[in-house]
Amino acid sequence: MTIHQAKNREFDGVVIVWPYQVAGDLDQKRRLLYNGVTRARHWCVSLVQGNTSPANSPFE
């Protein structure tokens, strides 16, 4: 399920697989990540693709 499909839903746990490059500006990326993280009631794991820190990361 994508983050967009999970809007207005809640889950006990969430795993976010974040690709190295995500379209959009930094604010859009932060909103998307926030929406994904806040779907979790109890736990959330974020996996980021790539071996270096992406530029303009929403995780910063």
Backbone as CSV, one residue per row, in Angstrom:
resi,resn,N_x,N_y,N_z,CA_x,CA_y,CA_z,C_x,C_y,C_z
1,MET,0.852,-1.167,0.000,0.000,0.000,0.000,0.903,1.238,0.000
2,THR,0.537,2.223,-0.769,1.322,3.455,-0.798,0.902,4.376,0.343
3,ILE,1.729,5.377,0.609,1.375,6.357,1.638,0.087,7.070,1.249
4,HIS,-0.077,7.367,-0.039,-1.295,8.040,-0.489,-2.527,7.179,-0.227
5,GLN,-2.424,5.881,-0.436,-3.553,4.980,-0.212,-3.857,4.822,1.278
6,ALA,-2.889,5.084,2.132,-3.067,4.902,3.570,-3.643,6.130,4.267
7,LYS,-3.876,7.204,3.538,-4.421,8.417,4.151,-5.726,8.099,4.875
8,ASN,-5.893,8.728,6.035,-7.082,8.579,6.874,-7.259,7.163,7.407
9,ARG,-6.189,6.373,7.425,-6.223,5.035,7.997,-5.141,4.956,9.063
10,GLU,-5.268,3.976,9.957,-4.301,3.805,11.025,-3.961,2.328,11.157
11,PHE,-2.708,2.039,11.512,-2.226,0.668,11.615,-1.402,0.526,12.892
12,ASP,-1.330,-0.687,13.449,-0.491,-0.913,14.633,0.962,-0.592,14.326
13,GLY,1.440,-1.032,13.176,2.816,-0.778,12.778,2.902,-0.376,11.324
14,VAL,3.930,0.383,11.004,4.126,0.871,9.640,5.597,0.695,9.267
15,VAL,5.838,0.210,8.063,7.183,0.154,7.498,7.183,1.062,6.275
16,ILE,8.047,2.056,6.274,8.154,2.983,5.151,9.433,2.655,4.393
17,VAL,9.294,2.326,3.126,10.443,2.095,2.255,10.589,3.354,1.407
18,TRP,11.595,4.157,1.734,11.779,5.467,1.108,12.824,5.348,0.005
19,PRO,12.452,5.567,-1.262,13.433,5.471,-2.349,14.462,6.597,-2.264
20,TYR,15.606,6.369,-2.897,16.689,7.355,-2.839,16.237,8.705,-3.373
21,GLN,15.483,8.701,-4.474,14.992,9.958,-5.036,13.468,9.932,-5.059
22,VAL,12.879,10.956,-4.483,11.430,11.112,-4.460,11.115,12.433,-5.139
23,ALA,10.129,12.421,-6.022,9.754,13.644,-6.739,9.175,14.670,-5.775
24,GLY,9.347,15.942,-6.116,8.759,17.021,-5.341,9.805,17.811,-4.579
25,ASP,9.362,18.956,-4.061,10.281,19.782,-3.281,10.358,19.251,-1.849
26,LEU,11.232,19.838,-1.059,11.477,19.347,0.292,10.216,19.372,1.149
27,ASP,9.402,20.420,1.042,8.169,20.489,1.832,7.204,19.367,1.466
28,GLN,7.083,19.052,0.183,6.218,17.950,-0.245,6.718,16.623,0.308
29,LYS,8.028,16.419,0.288,8.610,15.186,0.817,8.360,15.068,2.315
30,ARG,8.518,16.170,3.035,8.274,16.151,4.485,6.819,15.841,4.798
31,ARG,5.902,16.421,4.046,4.479,16.141,4.270,4.162,14.677,3.991
32,LEU,4.735,14.142,2.915,4.509,12.747,2.562,5.061,11.825,3.652
33,LEU,6.278,12.091,4.111,6.874,11.283,5.171,6.069,11.408,6.462
34,TYR,5.662,12.605,6.811,4.848,12.824,8.015,3.563,12.014,7.942
35,ASN,2.916,12.042,6.783,1.679,11.294,6.617,1.922,9.804,6.824
36,GLY,3.030,9.287,6.306,3.341,7.870,6.477,3.627,7.507,7.924
37,VAL,4.439,8.306,8.589,4.821,8.021,9.972,3.614,8.097,10.904
38,THR,2.732,9.040,10.683,1.591,9.218,11.585,0.472,8.212,11.355
39,ARG,0.640,7.289,10.438,-0.335,6.196,10.266,-0.144,5.125,11.332
40,ALA,0.996,5.131,12.021,1.341,4.088,12.988,0.793,4.397,14.373
41,ARG,0.136,3.404,14.978,-0.328,3.535,16.361,0.808,3.264,17.348
42,HIS,1.621,2.227,17.072,2.608,1.775,18.053,4.052,1.847,17.576
43,TRP,4.323,1.520,16.322,5.713,1.504,15.870,5.805,1.848,14.390
44,CYS,6.972,2.369,14.013,7.240,2.721,12.624,8.718,2.473,12.331
45,VAL,8.991,1.862,11.185,10.355,1.624,10.726,10.497,2.293,9.367
46,SER,11.567,3.064,9.188,11.833,3.707,7.899,13.101,3.116,7.302
47,LEU,12.993,2.610,6.088,14.131,2.077,5.351,14.399,3.015,4.188
48,VAL,15.637,3.482,4.073,15.991,4.427,3.023,16.907,3.729,2.026
49,GLN,16.514,3.733,0.760,17.301,3.107,-0.296,18.540,3.938,-0.579
50,GLY,19.651,3.287,-0.839,20.883,3.979,-1.203,21.922,3.887,-0.108
51,ASN,23.156,4.162,-0.477,24.241,4.046,0.494,24.796,5.394,0.941
52,THR,24.201,6.475,0.496,24.613,7.803,0.943,23.376,8.589,1.342
53,SER,23.580,9.623,2.117,22.468,10.463,2.540,21.970,11.289,1.358
54,PRO,20.677,11.200,1.044,20.163,11.963,-0.091,20.163,13.467,0.184
55,ALA,20.372,14.238,-0.867,20.313,15.696,-0.744,18.875,16.106,-0.462
56,ASN,18.701,17.134,0.317,17.368,17.633,0.667,16.506,16.532,1.265
57,SER,17.063,15.824,2.213,16.352,14.717,2.835,15.266,15.226,3.773
58,PRO,14.059,14.646,3.727,13.016,15.036,4.666,13.305,14.521,6.072
59,PHE,14.316,13.651,6.225,14.671,13.103,7.526,15.531,14.059,8.341
60,GLU,16.064,15.091,7.712,16.957,16.025,8.416,16.174,16.974,9.274
